Amino acid sequence: MKDVFEMWWFQQGLSFLPSALVIWTAAAFIFSYIIAITLHHVDPALPYISDTGTLPPEKCLFGAMLNIAAVLCIATIYVRYKQVHALNPEENRIIRINKAGLVLGLLSCFGLSIVANFQKTDFFPVHICGAVLTFGMGSLYMLVQTILSYQMQPKIHGKQVFWIRLLLVIWCGVSAFSMLTSSSLLHSGNYGKDVDQKLHWNPEDKGYVLHMITTAAEWSLSFSFFGFFLTYIRDFQKISLQVEANLHGLTLYDTAPCPVNNERTRLLSRDL
């Protein structure tokens, strides 16, 4: 077997999962942004992320890529759940927190899919619900995973992992608070009734400063998510999953079950 030290970092365990998640999601944002500003659908200076995927043709790419990102996110969150559970099989408190993290993470992924498929100009309330699930549940997921990191250090991993994740959670919290505060003020009704559907902003428009603060906070919040999932790379280098096929017979005809040899196959990764 090829020695682990001769492998590229993304070949070790399942480390490619969080890497692919971050790269793919960032690519979805970048490609949609480039198309949107090229076609003058949005302003180049810090549009809402969702605005770059509101009009065709970029909304088709935005939706398709974010749906795939949601699947990658589900896989990443599930692997993390299995890893924490396997490392702490007797720790009931950690197991309970880990299950809560799984639920929060899956809800965040569901919200991401909603954001991808329901544009704000067409289904604004549904789009906002998706954004709340994505960022709200995602932020809580990061907090739960940071708590788990605290519970598992220094026995399972070093203290630096916890501190890095804690800093990212603080970054996430500051960004989320800034976005929520400025967005609430912007949509209070004092700056017009069309702010929900507005794609182009001028510096002289009422609420322009609040709009820029909100969009900057949204991008900052997304980057904090990217950073957090990147901290999984080293952890995922030390795990692989297997799938087992249990056959009830040697053929697919309706015959009496007979014992057969079950087949075990590595799932997405080689064993280290």
C-alpha positions as CSV (number, residue, x, y, z in Angstrom):
1,M,0.0,0.0,0.0
2,K,1.2,3.4,-0.8
3,D,2.6,5.1,2.2
4,V,0.5,7.8,3.7
5,F,3.4,10.3,3.6
6,E,3.7,9.8,-0.2
7,M,0.1,10.8,-0.8
8,W,-1.1,14.3,-1.6
9,W,-3.0,15.9,1.3
10,F,-6.4,15.5,-0.5
11,Q,-5.8,11.8,-1.0
12,Q,-5.6,11.1,2.7
13,G,-8.9,9.9,4.2
14,L,-11.9,12.0,3.3
15,S,-10.1,15.3,3.4
16,F,-11.2,16.1,-0.1
17,L,-14.8,16.5,1.2
18,P,-14.5,19.8,3.1
19,S,-12.0,21.0,0.5
20,A,-14.5,20.3,-2.4
21,L,-17.3,21.9,-0.4
22,V,-15.5,25.2,0.1
23,I,-14.0,25.3,-3.4
24,W,-17.3,24.4,-5.1
25,T,-19.3,26.9,-3.1
26,A,-16.8,29.7,-3.6
27,A,-16.8,28.9,-7.4
28,A,-20.6,29.2,-7.4
29,F,-20.4,32.6,-5.9
30,I,-17.6,33.8,-8.1
31,F,-19.0,32.5,-11.4
32,S,-22.4,33.9,-10.7
33,Y,-20.9,37.3,-9.7
34,I,-18.8,37.5,-12.8
35,I,-21.8,36.7,-15.1
36,A,-24.1,39.1,-13.2
37,I,-21.7,42.1,-13.4
38,T,-20.8,41.4,-17.0
39,L,-24.5,41.5,-17.9
40,H,-25.0,44.6,-15.6
41,H,-27.6,42.7,-13.6
42,V,-26.0,43.9,-10.3
43,D,-23.5,46.5,-9.2
44,P,-19.9,45.4,-8.9
45,A,-19.5,46.8,-5.4
46,L,-20.7,44.2,-2.9
47,P,-24.0,43.0,-4.1
48,Y,-26.0,40.5,-2.0
49,I,-24.8,37.0,-2.8
50,S,-28.3,36.1,-3.7
51,D,-28.6,39.0,-6.1
52,T,-25.8,37.5,-8.3
53,G,-28.1,34.5,-8.8
54,T,-31.4,36.3,-9.3
55,L,-31.7,36.8,-13.0
56,P,-31.1,34.4,-15.9
57,P,-28.7,33.1,-17.1
58,E,-26.6,33.3,-13.9
59,K,-29.5,32.1,-11.7
60,C,-29.4,28.7,-13.5
61,L,-25.7,28.2,-12.7
62,F,-26.2,29.6,-9.2
63,G,-29.0,27.2,-8.4
64,A,-27.4,24.1,-9.9
65,M,-24.0,24.7,-8.2
66,L,-25.6,25.5,-4.8
67,N,-27.7,22.3,-4.9
68,I,-24.5,20.3,-5.4
69,A,-22.9,22.3,-2.6
70,A,-25.8,21.4,-0.3
71,V,-25.1,17.7,-1.1
72,L,-21.4,18.1,-0.4
73,C,-22.3,19.9,2.8
74,I,-24.6,17.0,3.9
75,A,-21.8,14.5,3.3
76,T,-19.2,16.6,5.2
77,I,-21.5,17.1,8.2
78,Y,-22.4,13.4,8.3
79,V,-18.8,12.3,8.2
80,R,-18.0,14.8,11.0
81,Y,-20.9,13.3,13.0
82,K,-19.6,9.8,12.5
83,Q,-16.1,10.7,13.4
84,V,-17.0,12.4,16.6
85,H,-19.3,9.5,17.6
86,A,-16.5,7.0,16.8
87,L,-14.0,8.9,18.9
88,N,-16.3,9.2,21.9
89,P,-18.4,6.1,22.0
90,E,-18.9,6.2,25.8
91,E,-19.3,10.0,26.3
92,N,-23.0,10.5,26.5
93,R,-22.8,14.2,26.8
94,I,-20.7,14.5,23.6
95,I,-23.0,12.1,21.8
96,R,-26.0,14.2,22.6
97,I,-24.3,17.4,21.5
98,N,-23.0,15.7,18.4
99,K,-26.6,14.6,17.4
100,A,-27.8,18.2,17.9
101,G,-25.0,19.4,15.6
102,L,-26.0,16.9,13.0
103,V,-29.6,18.2,13.0
104,L,-28.5,21.8,12.9
105,G,-26.1,21.1,10.0
106,L,-28.7,19.3,8.0
107,L,-31.2,22.1,8.5
108,S,-28.6,24.5,7.3
109,C,-28.1,22.4,4.1
110,F,-31.8,22.4,3.5
111,G,-31.8,26.1,3.8
112,L,-29.0,26.4,1.3
113,S,-31.1,24.4,-1.2
114,I,-34.0,26.7,-0.7
115,V,-31.8,29.7,-1.3
116,A,-30.6,28.1,-4.5
117,N,-34.1,27.4,-5.9
118,F,-36.2,30.3,-4.7
119,Q,-34.9,33.7,-5.9
120,K,-35.7,36.7,-3.8
121,T,-37.4,38.6,-6.6
122,D,-39.8,35.7,-7.2
123,F,-40.4,34.2,-3.7
124,F,-39.0,36.6,-1.2
125,P,-40.5,35.2,2.0
126,V,-39.4,31.6,1.0
127,H,-35.9,32.9,0.1
128,I,-35.6,34.7,3.4
129,C,-36.6,31.5,5.3
130,G,-33.9,29.6,3.4
131,A,-31.3,32.3,4.3
132,V,-32.3,32.2,7.9
133,L,-31.9,28.4,7.9
134,T,-28.6,28.5,6.1
135,F,-26.9,31.2,8.2
136,G,-28.9,30.8,11.4
137,M,-28.6,27.0,11.8
138,G,-25.2,27.1,10.2
139,S,-23.9,29.5,12.8
140,L,-25.4,27.3,15.6
141,Y,-23.8,24.3,14.0
142,M,-20.4,26.0,14.1
143,L,-21.0,26.8,17.7
144,V,-21.9,23.2,18.6
145,Q,-18.8,21.9,16.8
146,T,-16.6,24.4,18.7
147,I,-18.1,23.2,21.9
148,L,-17.3,19.6,20.9
149,S,-13.8,20.6,20.1
150,Y,-13.5,22.1,23.6
151,Q,-14.9,18.9,25.1
152,M,-12.4,16.7,23.1
153,Q,-9.2,18.7,23.7
154,P,-6.5,17.8,24.7
155,K,-7.4,14.1,24.7
156,I,-8.5,13.8,21.0
157,H,-6.8,16.8,19.4
158,G,-4.7,19.8,20.4
159,K,-6.0,23.1,21.9
160,Q,-5.1,25.1,18.8
161,V,-7.9,23.5,16.9
162,F,-10.4,24.7,19.5
163,W,-9.0,28.2,19.5
164,I,-9.0,28.5,15.7
165,R,-12.7,27.3,15.6
166,L,-13.6,29.7,18.5
167,L,-12.1,32.6,16.6
168,L,-14.1,31.6,13.5
169,V,-17.3,31.4,15.5
170,I,-16.7,34.9,17.0
171,W,-16.1,36.1,13.4
172,C,-19.3,34.5,12.4
173,G,-21.2,35.9,15.3
174,V,-20.0,39.5,14.7
175,S,-20.9,39.2,11.0
176,A,-24.3,37.7,11.7
177,F,-25.1,40.4,14.3
178,S,-24.0,43.2,11.9
179,M,-26.0,41.7,9.0
180,L,-29.1,41.2,11.1
181,T,-29.0,44.7,12.7
182,S,-28.3,46.6,9.5
183,S,-30.8,44.5,7.5
184,S,-33.6,45.1,10.1
185,L,-33.0,48.9,9.9
186,L,-32.9,48.8,6.1
187,H,-36.2,47.0,5.9
188,S,-37.9,49.0,8.6
189,G,-39.9,51.0,6.0
190,N,-38.0,54.2,6.4
191,Y,-36.0,53.7,3.2
192,G,-38.7,52.8,0.7
193,K,-40.8,49.8,0.0
194,D,-38.8,48.4,-2.9
195,V,-35.6,47.5,-1.0
196,D,-36.5,43.9,-1.2
197,Q,-36.4,43.8,-5.0
198,K,-33.8,46.4,-5.6
199,L,-30.7,45.1,-7.5
200,H,-29.0,48.4,-8.3
201,W,-27.9,51.0,-5.6
202,N,-26.4,54.4,-6.0
203,P,-24.5,56.2,-3.3
204,E,-27.2,58.9,-3.1
205,D,-30.0,56.4,-2.5
206,K,-31.6,56.4,0.9
207,G,-30.3,53.4,2.9
208,Y,-27.2,53.0,0.8
209,V,-24.8,52.8,3.7
210,L,-27.0,50.3,5.5
211,H,-27.2,48.3,2.3
212,M,-23.4,48.2,2.0
213,I,-23.0,47.2,5.6
214,T,-25.5,44.4,5.2
215,T,-23.9,43.0,2.0
216,A,-20.4,43.3,3.5
217,A,-21.5,41.4,6.6
218,E,-23.2,38.7,4.4
219,W,-20.0,38.1,2.5
220,S,-18.0,38.1,5.7
221,L,-20.4,35.6,7.2
222,S,-19.9,33.3,4.2
223,F,-16.1,33.5,4.5
224,S,-16.3,32.5,8.2
225,F,-18.2,29.4,7.1
226,F,-15.6,28.6,4.5
227,G,-12.8,29.0,7.1
228,F,-14.6,26.8,9.6
229,F,-15.1,23.9,7.1
230,L,-11.4,24.2,6.1
231,T,-10.5,23.3,9.7
232,Y,-12.0,19.9,9.0
233,I,-9.4,19.0,6.4
234,R,-6.8,17.7,8.9
235,D,-9.4,15.8,10.9
236,F,-10.8,14.2,7.8
237,Q,-7.4,12.9,6.8
238,K,-7.8,10.4,9.6
239,I,-11.1,8.8,8.7
240,S,-12.6,6.7,5.9
241,L,-16.0,5.1,5.6
242,Q,-17.1,1.7,4.2
243,V,-20.3,0.5,2.6
244,E,-21.4,-3.1,3.0
245,A,-23.7,-5.0,0.5
246,N,-25.8,-7.7,2.2
247,L,-27.0,-10.1,-0.5
248,H,-30.0,-12.4,0.3
249,G,-29.2,-14.8,-2.6
250,L,-26.9,-15.5,-5.5
251,T,-29.5,-14.4,-8.1
252,L,-32.4,-11.8,-8.3
253,Y,-35.0,-14.5,-8.8
254,D,-37.7,-15.2,-6.2
255,T,-36.0,-18.0,-4.5
256,A,-35.4,-19.0,-0.9
257,P,-32.7,-17.0,0.8
258,C,-29.3,-18.7,1.0
259,P,-26.1,-17.6,2.8
260,V,-23.6,-15.7,0.6
261,N,-20.4,-13.8,1.2
262,N,-21.1,-10.2,1.8
263,E,-19.1,-7.6,0.0
264,R,-17.4,-4.7,1.8
265,T,-16.3,-1.7,-0.3
266,R,-14.5,1.5,0.8
267,L,-16.8,4.5,0.5
268,L,-15.1,7.4,-1.3
269,S,-11.7,6.7,0.3
270,R,-9.0,4.1,0.9
271,D,-8.3,2.9,4.4
272,L,-5.2,4.3,6.0
